């Protein structure tokens, strides 16, 4: 099994060429990424929205997708520091 971490700038159609039974995708809306650079807040909304839509497409094609949203309550408190 291969786990592939996909960032907001890696939403490539070529991921659909992977085999669903051998690849799982991990999407993380990273506060660190969002604050490291001076992104406009509207751009961040578009990036995270695109990530969510892309992960839904992968899931619909039979891939197992793990998605951690920035506001996910299951994330440990230290994740937000």
Backbone torsions as a table, in degrees:
resi	resn	phi	psi	omega
1	UNK	NA	135.7	179.1
2	UNK	-114.1	129.6	173.9
3	UNK	-102.3	128.5	-178.5
4	UNK	-119.6	120.6	176.2
5	UNK	-86.8	126.6	-178.2
6	UNK	-115.6	123.7	177.7
7	UNK	-96.1	170.3	-176.4
8	UNK	-61.3	-21.5	179.1
9	UNK	-101.0	17.6	-178.2
10	UNK	-127.6	36.7	-178.5
11	UNK	-89.6	72.2	-173.5
12	UNK	-96.8	141.0	176.7
13	UNK	-63.0	-23.8	-178.5
14	UNK	-64.6	-17.7	176.4
15	UNK	-62.2	-26.4	-179.8
16	UNK	-71.7	-12.3	177.4
17	UNK	-79.5	-13.9	178.5
18	UNK	-69.4	164.8	179.6
19	UNK	-91.7	123.0	-176.7
20	UNK	-57.6	-30.9	-177.6
21	UNK	-83.9	-3.1	-178.2
22	UNK	-121.1	-6.2	-174.6
23	UNK	-131.3	131.5	171.7
24	UNK	-118.8	141.0	-177.8
25	UNK	-107.9	141.8	178.5
26	UNK	-121.7	121.8	176.1
27	UNK	-113.1	132.3	179.3
28	UNK	-131.7	119.9	172.5
29	UNK	-80.4	101.9	-170.1
30	UNK	-91.8	120.8	174.7
31	UNK	-64.0	-36.3	179.7
32	UNK	-61.4	-45.1	178.1
33	UNK	-63.7	-38.9	-176.9
34	UNK	-70.1	-25.8	-177.4
35	UNK	-106.0	-13.0	-179.1
36	UNK	-66.6	-39.7	-179.9
37	UNK	-110.5	162.3	-176.7
38	UNK	-89.3	70.0	177.6
39	UNK	-79.2	143.1	170.5
40	UNK	-70.5	143.5	-176.2
41	UNK	-60.9	-29.9	177.6
42	UNK	-69.0	-34.5	177.7
43	UNK	-66.1	-40.6	178.0
44	UNK	-62.2	-39.8	177.7
45	UNK	-60.8	-42.9	179.0
46	UNK	-65.9	-40.8	179.4
47	UNK	-62.4	-50.1	-178.2
48	UNK	-66.4	-36.5	177.3
49	UNK	-63.7	-43.2	178.6
50	UNK	-63.9	-39.2	178.2
51	UNK	-62.7	-44.1	-179.2
52	UNK	-64.1	-44.0	-180.0
53	UNK	-65.1	-42.1	-179.3
54	UNK	-64.4	-40.8	179.2
55	UNK	-65.3	-34.6	176.5
56	UNK	-65.4	-39.3	178.1
57	UNK	-64.2	-43.3	177.5
58	UNK	-61.3	-44.1	179.8
59	UNK	-61.5	-41.5	179.5
60	UNK	-64.8	-24.8	178.1
61	UNK	-87.7	4.5	174.9
62	UNK	100.1	1.8	178.5
63	UNK	-81.0	146.9	173.4
64	UNK	-84.3	127.9	-175.6
65	UNK	-123.9	132.0	173.7
66	UNK	-111.0	125.2	-175.6
67	UNK	-131.0	122.8	176.8
68	UNK	-110.5	112.5	180.0
69	UNK	-81.3	155.1	-179.4
70	UNK	-59.3	-34.1	-178.5
71	UNK	-99.0	16.4	-176.9
72	UNK	-66.1	123.6	-178.6
73	UNK	-72.4	-13.3	179.7
74	UNK	-81.2	-11.0	178.1
75	UNK	-74.5	141.9	179.1
76	UNK	-67.0	150.8	-178.9
77	UNK	-56.2	-34.4	-178.9
78	UNK	-67.0	-17.3	176.8
79	UNK	-62.6	-30.4	-174.3
80	UNK	-91.9	5.8	-179.9
81	UNK	-89.0	NA	NA
